[in-house]
Each structure stands twice: as structure tokens, then as C-alpha cells.
Amino acid sequence: MRQIDTSYYQSADGQNVKRILVDSYASLIGDLLAEHSAQRVIEMGYGDGDIVALLRSHDLDVVVLEGDTGLCAEGKKRYGADEKVTVVQTLFEAYRTTEPADLVLGNHVLEHVDDPAHVLGQISSWLTPGGRTLLSVPNATSIHRRIGVEMGLLGEVHELNEQDVRVGHQRVYDRESFQNEIEASELRIERLGGFNLKMVSQGQMADWSNDLLRAIYRVSLSCPPEICSNLYAICRKSA
């Protein structure tokens, strides 16, 4: 996994990404929890800790897997007094557990790791029989990347741009490659879709209101996944 500067996520640009992406991902989590009960959740990456807060609002036991020393320290400082939150400093590839989870959350994980197939195998091993995972990745065929190609900013939609490199992306999935990656694992896709729409860069969306971003998210759920800025998959471990 590429070393990245996690201070980016605390920057103004990083906080804008949170408004655009993480808040939408939180809505997907809320919808999933309304459909399927869970008690124990593994979250892949701490981020800014707000997803942990969402999970705790549902009274769930949460295990956070985080490789960055600084983010682990932040998580332990914020949630150290909560006996239902455990922050583990580990690489996803190395984590083992004897306490499987009902739900594993992997928001923008697979594009970062060296071996996505191995990480998907890890996720399967962490789940209870019939347990689920919610995975998301950036979408290569998003409208904004197509526009980037048209303007000559990208050679083709799967090319890593400056922002991809900055945050440690190693690949950009399209719907077919995302689906194929998962189907080659022990996980079975229950639903695959897209969310959020982007025609311009995240920086150009910095002054867009939260109400506008939420409306775009809601509209995007009924759009063809191929044009959305992100892909998601709800998958189940074979019983």
C-alpha cells in the first residue's frame, strides 16, 4: 500500500472531500442498517472518526482498523473511554480476528491497496456467515473524468490524475472491473450501484451548499452507475 500524507484529510480540500463523499457514504450506511441488523462492525480506516460516531449512534460495537500512527492516536483519544470502540493499528492485509463482524465497511479502500484480491479475502474472513460488507470506489467512467479526457486533461478515464497520486490511488475501477474483482472473491454481490454526480473537480464544488450536494446524492441513486462519481457494492459472505 502506498504511503500517503494523511494530513491531506484535515486540509481544506480534504474537508471538502468529506462533505462531498463521506456524508453520502454515511447515508448509504444508514440505509443498509435500516435494512439489515448488525451488532459488530469493522471499519477499514479511521478517517476523521465521524463514521464511528454514526455507528455508535446505532449502539453498535465498532472495531477500527487503521495503519497510520497519528490517526490511531486520534481515534483512541476521541473514543478511548467508549468500551464499545476498539482502534487497532494494523494493515488490512495483516489483521486477524477470532470475533467476526456482521458488517465490514470499506469506503475507498480497494483502489489504495497492493493486492485487492487478498484484501477481499481478508474481508470475507472477518465476516460472520451471511455477514455483509459495503464497499465503495471512485468510478473511472464518471462524467467529470470523461470531461477531463475531452479537455485533454486525462489520456483516458482509467489514467491516474494528480489527485489520484496525491491520495495514494493505485488504480481506478469502472463498473465492470469493480464487479469482476468482487466476483472473483468469496463475496457475493447483492447490490451494485453508483452515487454522487460530478461534472467538475472537487475544488470547483467547494462553495456548493450542503443542500445542493445532498440533492445531487439523492438524484444520483437513480442514475446509471456508469456516470456516477463513485461505485458501491453491498456484498454478502456465502453462508
Buried (B, 14 or more C-beta within 10 A) or exposed (E): BEEBEBEBBBEEBBBBBBBBBBBBBBBBBEEBBEEBEBEBBBBBBBBBBEBBBBBBEBEBBBBBBBBBEEBBBBBBEBBEEEEBBBBBBBBBBEBEBEEBBBBBBBBBBBBBBEEBEEBBBBBBEBBBEEBBBBBBBBBBBBBBBBBBEEEEBBEEBBBBBEBBEEBBBBBBBBBEBBBEBBEEBBBEBEEBBBBBBBEEBBEEBEEBEEEEBBEBBEEBBEBEBBBBBBBBBBBBBEE
